[in-house]
Amino acid sequence: MKFVLYFGNRGFMPAELIAGARADMIKAVTDAGYEYLAMDENATRYGAVETREEGRLYHDWLKSHEGEYDGVILCMPIFIDENGAAAALQDANVPILMQAYPDEIGKMDFAHRRDAFCGKFSVTDVFYQYKIPFTVMKPHVVHPLSEAFRQNLDDFAAICRVVKGMRRFNLGCIGARTTAFKTVRFDEVTLQRYGINVESFDLSELVFKVGQKKDDDKAVLAKVKRLESYTDFSHVPEKNKLTLAKISVVIDEYIEEYKLDAITLRCWNEMETILRVCPCVLISELNDRGIVCSCEIDLCSAITMRAMNLASGKPTACLDWNNNYGEDENKVILFHCGPVAQSLMAGKGTVTEHKMFAKGDPGSGWGSNEGRIAAFDMTFSNCFTENGKLKVYASEARFTGEPIEKEFFGCGGVAEIPDLQNKLLRLARGGFKHHTTVGVGHMKEVLEEAFATYLGYDIVSIEE
């Protein structure tokens, strides 16, 4: 991540505080592991901006570096001039973090008093008038070298990753929606308005391409080794293992040819009846590779999975709201047949024959990666399209790691969700599906900031 640094000024305030702020902010950004760009400090007084003319100078300098940076940090060492800031950043087209210095007790004389607490409102008000989107965080004023600002910086970096990765990306849809699942319908034209380009592929083409692959193809053999090292494949018949490897190679070819950033897959029942495999483990492996993939052609789930993957840098999963957990009204078993990334599981998974398919058609469902979801703090989110809008919710909870009986097939985990029953009511009344997506860590505020402030999604609250 690379941040552009902006320093504001105002003539009658203590200008000598600007030089110290420049040193502080550069240290804060580089100590956190990020890169930075800053206008030459000799371009203006201390390299800061006060007047509209200086703002235009900064604007043109920023334009010359377009595409090199992911976000702007607007530093207010003092009560800065808001007009110069608006002129400088009105075309930044990236997230802007508002940072204002705190005053210190004992340094409230005219030579040291900053008044940035008040000045921050002046800047945010003018940016609101100009319709320049910006990010504000708690606390209202914060020193760049404090732990609080380090957390702000990491959260802002996550916001920037989500915004950059979601503004324009390609989502591959392999197969048509399963007829029985109207719950996963979506509006492709609406998604295009949000920069989400959907590339659709007929599943029959995938089946044909798999049939053209030879058992001794180098890519197929390499994929077999990859799958065998990924999870426990010891129970899978050799023929089914080869078929799974071929499907994975074909999916990789789609990703490469069409530059897909995420995919959703029609996972039943043609793969089982025609190819005699279940692709759960392939979805698991894709997500662990950093390629977001949802199952059951739930394309909207792939959208929130990608957002959380960008925010956290870790795999995500699409799961069913599946079972109550005894009589605890704040706990639920979240489950899917076996597409959960191995790194999100409590132990190494075991690839089995999918029990639902095996019941009526033995030998047709090899590929379900069974196990249990590990204990971790998590965020859950999902979205849908309606009347030209993309509507999304996000909330936070945790997987507890509590036991689920071994007879429970697939990959599940116990989630403890505060006020779960009321959240379920709001999900049902809000038109959300039987799936949710989960990511590692608490990201609700990061996601909502990226979604609402910069991407234009409609936020639906399921909180109290």
Buried (B, 14 or more C-beta within 10 A) or exposed (E): BBBBBBBBBBEEBBBEBBBEBBEBBBEBBEEBEBEBBBBEBEBBBBBBBBBBEBBBBBBEBBEEEEEEBBBBBBBBBBBBBBBBBBBBBBEBBBBBBBBBBEBEEEEEEEEEBBBBBEBBBBBBEBBEEBEBBBBBBEEEBBBBEBEEBBBBBBBBBBBBBBBBBBBEBBBBBBBEBBEEBEBBEBBBEBBEEBEBBBBEBEBEEBBEBBEEBEEEBEBBBEBBEEBBEBBBBEEBEEEBBBBBBBBBBBBBEBBEEBEBBBBBBBBBBBBBEBBBBBBBBBBBBBBBBEBBBBBBBBBBBBBBBBBBBBBBEBBBBBBBBBBEBEEEBBBBBBBBBBBBBBEBBBEEBBBBBBBBBBEEBEBBBBBBBBBBBBBBEBBBBBBBBBEEBBBBBBBBBBBBEBEBEEEBBBBBBBBBBEBBEEBBEBBEEBEBBBBBBBBBBBBBBBBBBBBBBBBEBBEBEBEE
